[in-house]
Structure formats: C-alpha cells, structure tokens
C-alpha cells in the first residue's frame, strides 16, 4: 500500500454506538429515541436484534437562520463507521459527483469543448474490456456521461456506473475522495467484474462532432485494504456455480462507504456553501441543478431514458418514506437520495422535503435483511423486513419534523422539480 493510502486509512476513527458523540457533541436528548419508541410496534422487532439486522441511523435536523443559511444538528442510532456493511449502489453517488468535477478539471487543462453531454466511446485493450459506443436509450444513441448519471439516479443503472468507473479510474476515485475528507470510503470495483480486473480502466475517447480527445487506459497500483471490521459475514454463501459453501462470505475485496461519509457527502451536494471547503466538489451551478434534479425525480419523470410509471411505482428507488406504499407520489414530498440494495443489505441516504409543510431534513439508514445467514443466493428479506422498516422509519421522522418548531421557515423553492 502507498504511504498516502496508509495515512488516510489510519485516519479512520471509531464512531460510537447510539447517540454518537465522536462526530458532534449532543447536549440534549436524542430525538431518535423518542421517534422509535413512539412506534415501538413497527420498530422493536428489528431494533432489538442489532446483531441480526445491523441497523444504523443518522438523522440530521436542518434549521435556517434569517439569511436562509442552513445549520445542522445530527443524531445517531447504533452508528459505527468501523463496522462493515455492503454499500451496494450508494457508491454510484460519489462517482457521479467526481465525474462532473473531473470534466471541469479537464476543461481547465485544455479540453475546452468537453462537457457532460459530449459523446464518448470506450475502447478495449484487454480481454475483459468491452467496446462501447452506442446507447439506444440516449439522444441520438450516443453515450454521454450526463446520460449515465441520469440513469444512475433514475433507476440505479449498473452499466452506467461501470462507465463512470472507466472514465475516472480506481486510483483517481479513491485518492480524490480521501483528499476531500471521505476517508471511510473505498471504491474497489465495478459491478459484476472480477477483482484484479478492476485495477484497469478502459481507454475513452470524446467526440463532439468537431473535436476528438482520447484518454488512455489507467492502472491503479495501490494495494487498498479495507480497515473495517466484520468483513466475514453469515454462515454460508452460494458460489458463482450455484453451489452452497459452508462458512462466512468474505467482503474484504468489496466496496465500502460508511454511513457517516454518505451523510456528509449528501450535505455537500445539497448545501455546498454550508460545508467545509475540503468536503465540496468542484461543480458549476448548472452541475448542481442537474444532479439534484435527477436525484429528486421519480423514474417515470426522466426525460431520457423514458421509464414505465406502472413498473417503477411498484419498485421504488427511494426506501425512506417511500418504502411505505401509502406515501403520495404526486411530488408534494421529494427525496433527493441514493439507495443501495445487494447482498441482503438495504441503504438509503436522503435529503427529504415536504413542500406543503415547509419541512426538510436529512436521513440515512442501513439494514441487513438476511435472516438465514446465507449470502449471494438472492433470497433476502427485502420486501418483508427491509423496505417496510425503512419506509416507516422515514415516515416517523417526517411526522416528527412536521411538528418540530422552527424559528425560520425554510425557502424550498430551489428544490421544486421543474418538468
């Protein structure tokens, strides 16, 4: 491992369980205790088994001052940034942000005509790599990084994430995130790619019809090591041939993304002016509008590609609040979020806005839904445990927020989705 990587991973700190004080001292009672106790019938069966469900929750209250500047107060339930959970598709959020930042950097370095809508093509120089230059779902069937980002937030498209991984390369991804203070994060792999192949990222060429600019293959030589504990999970797993293997499943080569980093990163997207400069991403005002729009829409509101409202209303890409089927889908409540669901773990990090009640807050939560302890068999308790739990959790916090007194009513007009 490079000295840079060793130093950064050495900076990882324990975030104590329950009303965590390592991140921010709390002089008053934790409202999460009150919220969860008020609906004990909905939550106790899960919360009483932290060993089985591995629930972690961060609830951040937002209070505006007279100038509409947001101020944050965070509360924690069972949060421990040294304990591993599989982040699944939540890792697509940092790659989307880094992609927009990298485009801006390349423009300053001489690629003046490059932008997020510029068509690109991926080349293959190794056996496992694939050529990619046509996307039937894109305008003109030409792939672009903007189109990949749209698909990532609209329906959590895995191939779109892989394309951003190719563009950025693993070394750039992790060194940049750690430099920004997201030291409890490691993006190690594409989805559905063998481990060591992820060291390489494909050559990519951008062409706007007049100018062409090529970037070569990138190689990550760092020996990244996940510093978290609990990397061996379960009592068995199904291998790639469908055989049941006795013994825990090894997550040591998988991505990691602590809930504390997710919540901090979401703040940087929603309220960049209110977070420390080192945590921010180098995005233009148009970049922020673009990414917030696609984080906040329902799949069927996407312009490109078009998604079926009947299909995707049954399978939400929002778990918190919207995991409860009674939640209206009329746009009166919006979740600017990124979810992840795989290997039995469901996670959602969301900035939630209720326009009718002038309410806003940030909520992040993760839950393991794998009661039989067998991994990689696609038999998980998502529908019976995970999604209902997260939906009711979001609804409970939303109800609490609606009754919470604020000195200043937040101006939420910037988050209205314009169709």
SEMI-827143 format. One record per residue (C-alpha): x, y, z; residue number from 0. Coordinates in nm, 3 decimals, always signed. Example, Ala and Ser with C-alpha at 12.3 -4.5 7.8 and 13.67 -1.06 7.14 Angstrom:
2
         u         v         w    nr
    +1.230    -0.450    +0.780     0
    +1.367    -0.106    +0.714     1
END
This chain:
419
         u         v         w    nr
    +0.000    +0.000    +0.000     0
    +0.126    +0.350    -0.075     1
    +0.216    +0.580    +0.215     2
    -0.072    +0.801    +0.102     3
    -0.324    +0.518    +0.137     4
    -0.181    +0.404    +0.471     5
    -0.203    +0.755    +0.614     6
    -0.559    +0.806    +0.502     7
    -0.688    +0.473    +0.623     8
    -0.509    +0.531    +0.951     9
    -0.727    +0.838    +0.996    10
    -1.043    +0.629    +1.024    11
    -1.197    +0.685    +1.368    12
    -1.448    +0.489    +1.568    13
    -1.794    +0.642    +1.572    14
    -1.951    +0.523    +1.894    15
    -2.284    +0.347    +1.902    16
    -2.619    +0.509    +1.975    17
    -2.617    +0.888    +2.038    18
    -2.273    +0.925    +1.883    19
    -2.055    +1.196    +2.035    20
    -1.743    +1.149    +1.823    21
    -1.889    +1.349    +1.535    22
    -2.069    +1.623    +1.727    23
    -2.138    +1.661    +2.098    24
    -2.503    +1.637    +2.189    25
    -2.617    +1.821    +2.499    26
    -2.981    +1.727    +2.467    27
    -3.176    +1.406    +2.437    28
    -3.161    +1.212    +2.114    29
    -3.497    +1.257    +1.935    30
    -3.441    +0.927    +1.755    31
    -3.509    +0.752    +2.086    32
    -3.842    +0.930    +2.114    33
    -3.933    +0.870    +1.749    34
    -3.854    +0.499    +1.761    35
    -4.023    +0.446    +2.099    36
    -4.342    +0.616    +1.980    37
    -4.385    +0.346    +1.716    38
    -4.240    +0.054    +1.906    39
    -4.474    -0.192    +1.735    40
    -4.317    -0.104    +1.399    41
    -3.953    -0.100    +1.508    42
    -3.885    -0.308    +1.819    43
    -3.867    -0.648    +1.649    44
    -3.581    -0.517    +1.434    45
    -3.406    -0.283    +1.675    46
    -3.398    -0.546    +1.949    47
    -3.168    -0.758    +1.727    48
    -2.876    -0.533    +1.627    49
    -2.661    -0.843    +1.574    50
    -2.904    -0.976    +1.312    51
    -3.020    -0.659    +1.135    52
    -2.714    -0.434    +1.183    53
    -2.929    -0.120    +1.169    54
    -2.754    +0.219    +1.166    55
    -2.941    +0.552    +1.152    56
    -2.832    +0.915    +1.113    57
    -3.096    +1.187    +1.146    58
    -2.990    +1.544    +1.072    59
    -3.211    +1.837    +1.162    60
    -3.179    +2.148    +0.946    61
    -3.250    +2.493    +1.086    62
    -3.223    +2.803    +0.869    63
    -3.109    +3.139    +1.001    64
    -3.250    +3.475    +0.892    65
    -3.036    +3.462    +0.576    66
    -3.161    +3.108    +0.494    67
    -2.820    +2.960    +0.576    68
    -2.871    +2.600    +0.697    69
    -2.736    +2.481    +1.031    70
    -2.716    +2.109    +1.108    71
    -2.769    +1.901    +1.421    72
    -2.713    +1.528    +1.374    73
    -2.832    +1.239    +1.590    74
    -2.714    +0.879    +1.566    75
    -2.853    +0.537    +1.644    76
    -2.608    +0.245    +1.660    77
    -2.371    +0.419    +1.416    78
    -2.021    +0.274    +1.394    79
    -1.810    +0.373    +1.095    80
    -1.561    +0.094    +1.167    81
    -1.826    -0.180    +1.126    82
    -1.871    -0.302    +0.769    83
    -2.191    -0.317    +0.568    84
    -2.210    -0.365    +0.192    85
    -2.298    -0.024    +0.039    86
    -2.425    -0.160    -0.294    87
    -2.540    +0.116    -0.531    88
    -2.487    +0.404    -0.288    89
    -2.131    +0.417    -0.427    90
    -2.276    +0.550    -0.752    91
    -2.330    +0.888    -0.585    92
    -1.960    +0.971    -0.533    93
    -1.876    +0.855    -0.886    94
    -2.142    +1.083    -1.034    95
    -2.004    +1.378    -0.837    96
    -1.643    +1.300    -0.923    97
    -1.734    +1.265    -1.291    98
    -1.878    +1.615    -1.309    99
    -1.579    +1.751    -1.117   100
    -1.330    +1.572    -1.344   101
    -1.495    +1.713    -1.657   102
    -1.450    +2.064    -1.517   103
    -1.085    +1.991    -1.438   104
    -1.015    +1.859    -1.788   105
    -1.174    +2.167    -1.941   106
    -0.936    +2.388    -1.744   107
    -0.646    +2.167    -1.854   108
    -0.719    +2.231    -2.222   109
    -1.025    +2.026    -2.321   110
    -1.224    +2.345    -2.375   111
    -1.515    +2.190    -2.566   112
    -1.561    +1.890    -2.334   113
    -1.881    +1.882    -2.129   114
    -2.104    +1.625    -1.961   115
    -2.312    +1.586    -2.279   116
    -2.017    +1.515    -2.511   117
    -2.046    +1.175    -2.681   118
    -1.786    +0.918    -2.581   119
    -1.668    +0.571    -2.681   120
    -1.491    +0.310    -2.469   121
    -1.215    +0.102    -2.626   122
    -1.093    -0.244    -2.527   123
    -0.724    -0.326    -2.492   124
    -0.764    -0.624    -2.259   125
    -0.966    -0.943    -2.286   126
    -1.215    -0.847    -2.016   127
    -1.282    -0.498    -2.155   128
    -1.564    -0.421    -2.398   129
    -1.609    -0.166    -2.675   130
    -1.897    +0.069    -2.611   131
    -2.009    +0.345    -2.847   132
    -2.387    +0.305    -2.889   133
    -2.659    +0.355    -2.628   134
    -3.008    +0.302    -2.774   135
    -3.164    +0.485    -2.478   136
    -2.962    +0.805    -2.529   137
    -3.042    +1.104    -2.752   138
    -2.903    +1.014    -3.095   139
    -2.799    +0.677    -2.946   140
    -2.469    +0.838    -2.841   141
    -2.342    +0.764    -2.490   142
    -2.257    +1.059    -2.269   143
    -2.155    +1.092    -1.907   144
    -2.463    +1.305    -1.841   145
    -2.682    +1.024    -1.970   146
    -2.504    +0.773    -1.746   147
    -2.564    +0.998    -1.445   148
    -2.933    +1.031    -1.535   149
    -2.968    +0.653    -1.542   150
    -2.776    +0.613    -1.215   151
    -3.017    +0.832    -1.020   152
    -3.337    +0.747    -1.208   153
    -3.313    +0.367    -1.185   154
    -2.966    +0.293    -1.037   155
    -2.828    +0.152    -1.363   156
    -2.521    -0.069    -1.302   157
    -2.371    -0.040    -1.651   158
    -2.386    +0.339    -1.628   159
    -2.189    +0.321    -1.302   160
    -1.930    +0.098    -1.469   161
    -1.884    +0.359    -1.743   162
    -1.809    +0.629    -1.486   163
    -1.560    +0.391    -1.322   164
    -1.387    +0.354    -1.661   165
    -1.371    +0.730    -1.710   166
    -1.228    +0.805    -1.365   167
    -1.013    +0.503    -1.281   168
    -0.985    +0.348    -0.936   169
    -0.679    +0.537    -0.816   170
    -0.824    +0.878    -0.901   171
    -1.157    +0.789    -0.738   172
    -1.012    +0.689    -0.403   173
    -0.730    +0.939    -0.374   174
    -0.967    +1.225    -0.457   175
    -1.237    +1.112    -0.213   176
    -0.986    +1.071    +0.068   177
    -0.832    +1.410    -0.005   178
    -1.180    +1.559    +0.034   179
    -1.215    +1.402    +0.378   180
    -1.421    +1.096    +0.284   181
    -1.168    +0.863    +0.442   182
    -1.417    +0.594    +0.540   183
    -1.488    +0.516    +0.175   184
    -1.323    +0.276    -0.069   185
    -1.449    +0.218    -0.424   186
    -1.276    -0.101    -0.529   187
    -1.475    -0.245    -0.815   188
    -1.720    -0.214    -1.097   189
    -2.032    -0.424    -1.068   190
    -2.005    -0.781    -1.199   191
    -1.629    -0.768    -1.270   192
    -1.356    -0.999    -1.130   193
    -1.141    -0.845    -0.857   194
    -0.800    -0.775    -1.011   195
    -0.950    -0.657    -1.340   196
    -1.074    -0.350    -1.155   197
    -0.719    -0.215    -1.138   198
    -0.751    -0.128    -1.507   199
    -0.990    +0.120    -1.664   200
    -1.060    +0.132    -2.036   201
    -0.936    +0.396    -2.282   202
    -1.205    +0.655    -2.354   203
    -1.246    +0.896    -2.647   204
    -1.473    +1.201    -2.651   205
    -1.601    +1.341    -2.979   206
    -1.832    +1.642    -3.012   207
    -1.853    +1.617    -3.391   208
    -1.568    +1.862    -3.442   209
    -1.307    +1.785    -3.178   210
    -1.186    +1.446    -3.062   211
    -0.991    +1.386    -2.743   212
    -0.860    +1.046    -2.627   213
    -0.755    +0.940    -2.277   214
    -0.552    +0.619    -2.233   215
    -0.606    +0.319    -2.011   216
    -0.539    +0.383    -1.642   217
    -0.380    +0.142    -1.393   218
    -0.421    +0.155    -1.016   219
    -0.114    +0.006    -0.845   220
    -0.231    +0.075    -0.488   221
    -0.291    -0.221    -0.259   222
    -0.606    -0.090    -0.093   223
    -0.706    -0.263    +0.231   224
    -1.046    -0.225    +0.395   225
    -0.977    -0.119    +0.757   226
    -1.326    -0.201    +0.883   227
    -1.421    -0.496    +1.099   228
    -1.694    -0.751    +1.033   229
    -1.580    -0.833    +0.679   230
    -1.670    -1.201    +0.721   231
    -2.048    -1.236    +0.734   232
    -2.304    -1.513    +0.758   233
    -2.281    -1.889    +0.789   234
    -2.270    -1.980    +0.421   235
    -2.288    -1.849    +0.066   236
    -2.365    -1.956    -0.287   237
    -2.066    -1.951    -0.522   238
    -2.075    -1.847    -0.888   239
    -2.157    -2.203    -0.992   240
    -2.462    -2.212    -0.765   241
    -2.304    -2.439    -0.506   242
    -2.372    -2.376    -0.137   243
    -2.046    -2.321    +0.050   244
    -2.027    -2.366    +0.426   245
    -1.858    -2.074    +0.602   246
    -1.883    -1.694    +0.608   247
    -1.887    -1.478    +0.296   248
    -1.575    -1.262    +0.255   249
    -1.639    -0.892    +0.182   250
    -1.275    -0.783    +0.214   251
    -1.240    -0.704    -0.158   252
    -1.577    -0.529    -0.187   253
    -1.658    -0.157    -0.189   254
    -1.706    +0.022    +0.142   255
    -1.881    +0.350    +0.219   256
    -1.953    +0.438    +0.583   257
    -2.292    +0.588    +0.663   258
    -2.119    +0.892    +0.815   259
    -1.942    +0.961    +0.484   260
    -2.268    +0.919    +0.292   261
    -2.446    +1.176    +0.508   262
    -2.155    +1.419    +0.488   263
    -2.138    +1.382    +0.110   264
    -2.510    +1.441    +0.066   265
    -2.476    +1.765    +0.262   266
    -2.205    +1.869    +0.016   267
    -2.443    +1.810    -0.276   268
    -2.749    +1.980    -0.129   269
    -2.582    +2.261    +0.069   270
    -2.226    +2.303    -0.065   271
    -2.193    +2.654    +0.076   272
    -2.264    +2.523    +0.428   273
    -1.996    +2.251    +0.446   274
    -1.618    +2.284    +0.486   275
    -1.441    +2.370    +0.160   276
    -1.238    +2.049    +0.160   277
    -1.558    +1.838    +0.156   278
    -1.702    +2.009    -0.152   279
    -1.694    +1.901    -0.514   280
    -1.578    +2.133    -0.792   281
    -1.914    +2.170    -0.963   282
    -2.075    +2.456    -1.150   283
    -2.421    +2.591    -1.059   284
    -2.556    +2.405    -1.362   285
    -2.392    +2.082    -1.240   286
    -2.564    +2.117    -0.903   287
    -2.902    +2.183    -1.066   288
    -2.852    +1.884    -1.294   289
    -2.758    +1.633    -1.026   290
    -3.022    +1.749    -0.777   291
    -3.290    +1.724    -1.044   292
    -3.213    +1.362    -1.124   293
    -3.163    +1.271    -0.759   294
    -3.511    +1.404    -0.684   295
    -3.729    +1.277    -0.969   296
    -3.932    +0.959    -0.987   297
    -3.816    +0.721    -1.264   298
    -4.116    +0.794    -1.487   299
    -4.034    +1.167    -1.477   300
    -3.699    +1.111    -1.650   301
    -3.677    +1.261    -1.999   302
    -3.402    +1.030    -2.129   303
    -3.448    +0.739    -2.098   304
    -3.822    +0.702    -2.057   305
    -3.929    +0.460    -1.783   306
    -4.267    +0.298    -1.729   307
    -4.465    +0.451    -1.441   308
    -4.652    +0.130    -1.360   309
    -4.338    -0.082    -1.338   310
    -4.129    +0.160    -1.136   311
    -4.401    +0.275    -0.897   312
    -4.401    -0.083    -0.767   313
    -4.023    -0.091    -0.722   314
    -3.921    +0.243    -0.572   315
    -3.566    +0.377    -0.584   316
    -3.649    +0.553    -0.256   317
    -3.676    +0.338    +0.058   318
    -3.703    +0.602    +0.330   319
    -4.058    +0.743    +0.344   320
    -4.148    +0.596    +0.003   321
    -4.097    +0.237    +0.119   322
    -4.436    +0.291    +0.281   323
    -4.686    +0.235    -0.006   324
    -4.923    +0.495    +0.140   325
    -4.681    +0.777    +0.055   326
    -4.818    +1.001    -0.223   327
    -4.624    +1.008    -0.550   328
    -4.754    +1.349    -0.655   329
    -4.434    +1.545    -0.590   330
    -4.553    +1.707    -0.266   331
    -4.280    +1.509    -0.092   332
    -3.942    +1.463    -0.257   333
    -3.642    +1.253    -0.164   334
    -3.308    +1.370    -0.308   335
    -3.127    +1.049    -0.244   336
    -2.925    +0.746    -0.341   337
    -3.021    +0.394    -0.242   338
    -2.833    +0.068    -0.246   339
    -2.955    -0.289    -0.223   340
    -2.747    -0.607    -0.259   341
    -2.613    -0.899    -0.056   342
    -2.911    -0.859    +0.176   343
    -2.831    -0.500    +0.273   344
    -3.060    -0.203    +0.202   345
    -2.930    +0.152    +0.245   346
    -3.075    +0.495    +0.171   347
    -2.924    +0.839    +0.226   348
    -3.175    +1.116    +0.157   349
    -3.250    +1.485    +0.185   350
    -3.627    +1.478    +0.229   351
    -3.851    +1.777    +0.157   352
    -4.221    +1.817    +0.234   353
    -4.322    +2.125    +0.037   354
    -4.674    +2.152    +0.178   355
    -4.547    +2.159    +0.536   356
    -4.221    +2.353    +0.477   357
    -4.020    +2.065    +0.618   358
    -3.668    +1.947    +0.536   359
    -3.424    +1.703    +0.695   360
    -3.153    +1.451    +0.612   361
    -3.194    +1.083    +0.698   362
    -2.953    +0.797    +0.634   363
    -3.010    +0.436    +0.734   364
    -2.894    +0.086    +0.658   365
    -3.036    -0.257    +0.747   366
    -2.925    -0.615    +0.682   367
    -3.215    -0.836    +0.567   368
    -3.067    -1.185    +0.558   369
    -3.223    -1.387    +0.837   370
    -3.097    -1.726    +0.713   371
    -2.732    -1.610    +0.710   372
    -2.674    -1.732    +0.352   373
    -2.524    -1.477    +0.112   374
    -2.529    -1.448    -0.267   375
    -2.840    -1.665    -0.305   376
    -3.085    -1.382    -0.389   377
    -3.309    -1.493    -0.101   378
    -3.331    -1.190    +0.124   379
    -3.593    -1.026    +0.344   380
    -3.618    -0.703    +0.146   381
    -3.995    -0.699    +0.094   382
    -4.093    -0.845    +0.432   383
    -3.847    -0.660    +0.659   384
    -3.612    -0.407    +0.499   385
    -3.829    -0.187    +0.278   386
    -4.120    -0.168    +0.527   387
    -3.877    -0.080    +0.808   388
    -3.709    +0.199    +0.611   389
    -4.042    +0.329    +0.482   390
    -4.188    +0.350    +0.832   391
    -3.868    +0.500    +0.969   392
    -3.882    +0.776    +0.710   393
    -4.250    +0.838    +0.780   394
    -4.191    +0.852    +1.155   395
    -3.912    +1.107    +1.122   396
    -4.119    +1.305    +0.873   397
    -4.410    +1.320    +1.119   398
    -4.174    +1.437    +1.394   399
    -4.027    +1.702    +1.166   400
    -4.371    +1.834    +1.072   401
    -4.437    +1.906    +1.440   402
    -4.092    +2.046    +1.518   403
    -4.086    +2.420    +1.579   404
    -3.858    +2.630    +1.360   405
    -3.762    +2.992    +1.412   406
    -3.731    +3.047    +1.036   407
    -3.943    +2.885    +0.765   408
    -3.710    +2.731    +0.505   409
    -3.725    +2.858    +0.148   410
    -3.754    +2.534    -0.051   411
    -3.818    +2.679    -0.396   412
    -3.476    +2.572    -0.526   413
    -3.577    +2.208    -0.477   414
    -3.902    +2.219    -0.670   415
    -3.878    +1.979    -0.963   416
    -3.936    +2.162    -1.289   417
    -4.074    +1.930    -1.555   418
END
